[in-house]
Amino acid sequence: MSVDSVRPLAGLKVLEFGQIVTVPFCGMLLADLGADVVKVENADGGDGMRQWPPLMRAESGAEAYSGNFASLNRNKRSVAANLKDAADVARVQDLCAVADIVIENFRPGVMQRLGLGYEALRERRPQLVYCSVTGYGQEGPYAKKGAFDVTVQAISGLMSVTGEADGAPVKCGVPVSDFTAGLYAAYSILAAVMEVRRTGVGARIDCSMLGCTLGISALQISEYFGTGNAPQRLGSAHPRNAPYQAFQASDKPFVIAAGNDKLWGEVCEAVNLMALKDDARFTTQTLRAAHQRELAALLQPCFARRSAAEWLTEFDRRGVPCAPINDFADILADPHVKESGWVSELTLPNGMTTPAIGFPVQISGYQFKVDAQPPRLGEHNEAVRSEWLR
């Protein structure tokens, strides 16, 4: 892989022992910013996500390639190894001895048994940054407990505040615990890399999906600590703001977020119910939140008289944050998304091209690009060894 010196993480060597989502996402974030990320996969089938649909082919009968796998593994190289074979383990250990970063998401104890734990590797590479991502961390009563995104959403409390007030708890529609842990891991890894540059001493990072999910639940947790009451499901509504939710227009639903008194006044004017501004139940943000069911019941008949597009135009004109409730087909066709350049073409190893979301953050002096297509299993066995161990 060519190294472009203008890319922020150019020169960093990363070994990713990652399966499915969390660590592959973390590795891709590093790769997108220029790190040389080598994915170490089981020679017998590789990352399990290689088999996940959609399985994409350029033409009938051609080699299939997973679109899910491609979405998390661009800009990487793949090395296949049998980690139960001593010779293969020794070859991987040699790569670890020149790596800057190792990231893995095996259950606690597995990498140690394979001879690839932090304590063993840092003897040859004291400056190594070694990040383990697990469901519950390396220690504690749940350390050995299996975890997937939905189980972490459940145990963390996230599902208890997701869904309609009179309905059952539901998980978020995207695997938020998986991706949040990947983000926390990447952020922590780069902090440790900065410390290595200052001191020459590496670090062991213990990143748990449960801890990271609690980390992004700060507002709900502070509500519990402040009141002693566990937050409840509110559907699209908000515990501290109103009107701040979805409403049904004459044709389809839309969302408004009147998060302060000025915006509330604009809503009253838009629906021609100025008396609501002086209603004792709604004079402050706190009161509106406390009486939001009554407030929604008064506003909903007004919103049902016009289309969602008309209301969105009206609220945009007034500066009230608002949005349609899109599906992914809607938002991916949206002119703002197209103009932002977040969607890029990805070429799969079988020759098929597919749109994909690229790195979505703009950094001055840096232009995201796909330097390497998602790899075939073991595609870079020889190239990585010849480059890294020369």
Buried (B, 14 or more C-beta within 10 A) or exposed (E): BEBEEEBBBBEBBBBBBBBBBBBBBBBBBBBBBBBBBBBBBBBEEBBEBBEBEEBBBBEEEEBBBBBBBBBBBBBBBBBBBEBEEEEBBEBBBBBBBBBBBBBBBBBBEBBEEBBBBBEBBBEEBEBBBBBBBBBBBBEEEBBEBEBBBBBBBBBBBBBBBBBEEEEEBEBBEEBBBBBBBBBBBBEBBBEBBEBBEEEEEBBBBBBBBBBBBBBBBEEBBEBEEEEEEEBEBBEEBBBBBBBBBBBEBEEEBBBBBBBEEEBBBBBBEBBEBEEBBEBEBBBEBEBBBBBBEBBBEBBEEBBEEBBBEBBBEBBEEBEBEBBBEEEEEEEBEEEEBEEEEBBBEBBBBBEBEBEBEBBEEEEEEBEBEBBBBBBBBBBBBEEBBEBBEE
